[in-house]
Amino acid sequence: MAKHDLDPNYLDPNYEPVVNHTENTPFHQVLAARMQRRTVMKGSVGAALASVMGLGLAGCGSDSNDGTTSSNVSSTDIGFKAVPTSTANEVVVPEGYSSETFLPWGTPITGSYPAYKPDGTNTGAEQEQQMGMHHDGVHFFPIDQKAGGNSSTEGLLVMNHEYINQGALHANGATKASDNGGVRPADEVRKEIAAHGVSVVHIKRDTNGKWDIVFGSPFNRRITGNTEMDIRGPVRGYSKLITKYSPDATETRGTLNNCAMGPTPWGTYLAAEENWHGYFANSDATQPREQTRHGVGSSSRYDWELADSGEDQYVRLNVSSIGASAADDYRNEANTYGYMVEIDPFTPESKPQKRTALGRFGHEGVIFAPAKEGEPVVCYSGDDSRFEYIYKFVSSKPYYAATAGGYLLDEGTLYVARFNDDGSGDWLSLDLNDAEFKAKVDAAVGTTVGDIAFDGFENQADVLLNTRLAADIAGATPMDRPEWGAVDPNSGQVYFTLTNNSRRTEDQVNAANPNANNRTGHIIRWSEEGNDHTATSFDWDIFVFAGEQGTETVVGDEVIVSLTDDNIFNSPDGLWFDYNGRLWIQTDGSDAAPYQNNMMLAANPETREIKRFFVGPQGCEVTGVVSTPDVKTMFVNIQHPEGNWPDSSDPRPRDATVIVTKDDGGVIGA
């Protein structure tokens, strides 16, 4: 995500309007949150009400199921010297570590391997064979994973490309439709669509420790905004997804604005569709709720629908009602976006699958709880927008390692989180077969939910298509931009970044989001009841508040975290637990003093010790991190850098992956 929440004048193509106009904060929650803030405010922020009341968080301080101290707690210790903040146009890592850039935008990875041209003259067809722009969520799949191996020297690196730098993408910048007779050159549009999506890259480390592409590998692949995809799950075949391209509502083309991701327990990759709403234009006098609740407007972000070729692949982004029926136009095309998209990196001929049972909203990513033989699959996802929600999906069918696959994500129950003021929480079902939810839906019929006149849901497919509206009705807690999540592999606790929300007023605070005008954000965590991820209740606290030096996180009367020069940060975004249990926190916030360039920090979840490990170049977002299974090679993505990073001789900034290693060949972070 981007900086707009901190600077309203920042012109960000990822900007999302506030579209949740409900008031899902009962008065007793607001009152309690205000009491909590008065009780614990010592500096600029306070802790969660659960901590104030001395309730604690079930499982906190333990990474075992029985409440005892784990013998491997040392694996989460942080052994490096913190790096200072930086304004340099370079990557900074700790003493004893090295970094190098890898796979920058435009690197040829497939097809005829067309070379990157610094003058911007690569064609759309060439971009379809090259690394896309704005690297984001990333995962490393060991090459022998399907056989049960865990190679740390060869694998498939899969990553998202969220959006684009139009000015850098073309030789002379993007042609504006307003300056070109109301149309855009089709090949410019093709190139921009191709710079979005996902890259699958077969990589291998040589005997000297150097990583490179395995050229000619059948696994190397680009998935773009035009790739054919299947619709799966409860929304498949629903009338509100009928288009000229797919009259039976079973297929669509492309995935866009892919931010975070999630590796599945069966070895596939889920790409999130986040701010997809900005790619569509609807000039109708009125719009359906499926569009208004997400912010689809009368014009699109890049005017792709105005490509001068008039080809169907571009016209489809005009979601106005211009045909006799939905089968004659693309009024429903936007309804085929907003999902998690499953990609099998080891089967390059496979079609990506849009998994609709996980809900339709601004998915930041998805994280899975540890899969257990014979039990349901559980995963979590945040809706990255101000005042939106956190969701959980529990599969209907059990997981068996020998047969597990994406079908497990097609049937199940989608829940949304309510964070109560006493430190407890509830998962609220969004299933019409659930009596409590059905009663709320029936009671809402004939009323206005937010600014939407609600006339009911046709069926469960309609609920999932309108997940945000269903969550409004269920009574979920509006959060401060829930972005990435992570599940602690030791304790099973779930962590989520709440990046920021400068729009929250004093009257809108709640216990889980206690700061009005929250410009720096915080990280929340919870333990499911009985350490069972399928449970419908949980206990939560706030792990840390971001901010300047002296910002405190307080439990009772004890200051648990007080930020110093070694760990000040703002706007936590990316979040990942490494295979030893260290928590890695990435930022996408203000680059003004005292924070400077965006960064990545390491945290010990046991002690809440936090140290700055990595600082990115100027103007960037540090986003997406993963390591090899031995945690000796780390891949970190840099998005939208400024200037001419990483190559001072190249006139164009290039998003890239940074490879970080320890000079002695040891475990990163230790």
C-alpha positions, 0 to 999 in steps of 0.5 A: 500500500501507499503513503496517502493516509499520511499525506492527503496531497500525495497522489497515489494510484493506489488511493482508496476512498473511505467507503464504509459509512456504517457505525459498527462501534456500539456506544459501550465500546466507545466509552470503554475505549475512552476510559482505557485511553485515559487510564494508560496514556503515558506518552503518545499512545496507550495499550489495549483494554485487555492489558489494562484490566490485567486479563493478559492474552491467553498463551502470551509468553509461551510457544507451547500449547500447555502454557509452559516455556518452550525450550527453543525460545532462543531461536527467536532471539535477535542477535544483530546490531540495529541499523540506524534510520537512513535517507540514502538511496541505497539499502542498509543492512547490519554489520556482518550482512550483505545485500544485492539486488535481483530480478528488477522490473524488466528482467526477462524470465520466459518466452524469447527472453527479451532484454530490458531496454533502459529507454522504455521502448520495450513493447507490450508483448515483451513486457509479458515475458519480463518481470512486472513492476512494483514487486510485493508479496513473495514466497520461495517454494523449494524445488523438491517441495512436492517430494517432501523436500526443503531445498535451500539452494533451488526453488521457485520464487513467486511474487506479486506486481501490485501496480505501476509507475506509468512515467517510467514504463514508457519511453516518453511517459504515458499518453493521456486519453485527454491529449489523444482524442479520447483514446490511449495507444493499445500497446501502451495499455497492453504493456501496463496490463502486462506489468501487473500480475504475478511472476514465477521464476525458477532460481538456483544458487551456484557453488559460489553462493550466487543466485540466478534464473534457470533460463529455459525452465518450464516453470518460468511464467508470467500471469498478467491482467489478461490471463484466463482464469476460472471462478471457483467456489460459491460465486461460480455461475452466479448471475451477477458474474455473467459477462460477454466473455463468460455467459455462464459466469465461470471464467474471467480474465486477469488479476490486478493490484496484487498486494500480499499473498499466502502459500497454501499448505499443499504448495500453491500460491494465493495472490491477493486482489486489493485495490482492484476497484480503481481499474474499472469505470462506470458511467451509469447514473446509478451503480450497483452496491457491488461497486459502490461499497468498493469505490468504483467510479466514473473513470478508471485509474489508467483509462485502459478501457479507452485503448484505441484498438477497441479490443474486447480485452480492454473494453471489458474494463468499462462496466457501464450498462451499454448492452441489452443484457449482462451477456452483451457487455461487461457491467459485471466484470468488476464482480469477477475481481476482489478475490484470492487467486490460487496459482500452482507454480509447479504446473505452468499449464494450469489456469489460476483459480479465483477462490470466492468462498474466501470473500470479495473485498480488498484482500491484502493477503491470506495466512494459514494456520498450521494445517492438521491432519483430519481437521479443517483448513483455517486462514485469515485475511485483512481488508486493507482500507480504513474502517474495514475488517479482518476475516477468517475462513474455516473449510467444511472438508478436512485436510489430508496431506496426501490429497489436499488441494484448492478444493478445500477453499471452495466450501466452508464458513467465512467469519468476520472479527468483532474485537470486544472492549474487554479483550475478548473477541468473536468470529461472526458467521457470514453464512445465511444458514447461521440463525444469528446472521440470518436474523440480522440480515432480515432485520436490516431489510428495508433499512439503509446500511451505511449509505446503501439501501438494503433489500436483502441477499438473494443467496449465499453467493450474493453474501460473498459477492457483497462481503463488506456489506455482510460484515457491516450487517453482522456488526464487525469491528472497523479497523485501522487498515488491516493489512498483512497477517502472520501466525506464530509457528511456535505459539499459534497466535495470530498477528495483524498489522493495522497500518494507520488511519488518519480519518478516525475521530475521537468518536470513532475509537474502539478498544482495538483501535484506541487512537484517533488520527492514527497516523503511525499504526499498531500491531494487534494479536490474538489467541484462539480459544483453546488454541483451536483456530476453528474456534469462534472466540478469541482473546486479544491484545496490542503487541506494539504501537508504532511511533516516535522515540518514547512511544510506549506500549503498556500492560497494566502499569508496566511499560513493555515496549518503549521505542528508541532510535533502534526501533522507531517505525511508523505504518507497519504493513508487511508481516512474516514469521520466519521458520524459527519464529522471529517476527519481521515487520515491514513499513510503508509510511512517512519518510519524513523525520524521524523515520526517514526511509521505509524499513524492516525490523525484527521482533522477538514475540516472546520478549517484544524486543524489536530492532531495525534490520533493513532500510530501503532506498529513497521513496520506496515501500519495503514489502514482501519477505521470505527466506529459504528453509534454512533461513540463510538467504532472505528475499526482500522486495522493494516497491516504487523506489525513487531516483535511479535505484538500483542502477545509477546509470539507468535513468529509470527507477526499477522495483527489485528484490534484494537478497540478504545473506550473513557474511559468515553463512549463518542464520539471518537474524540470529 
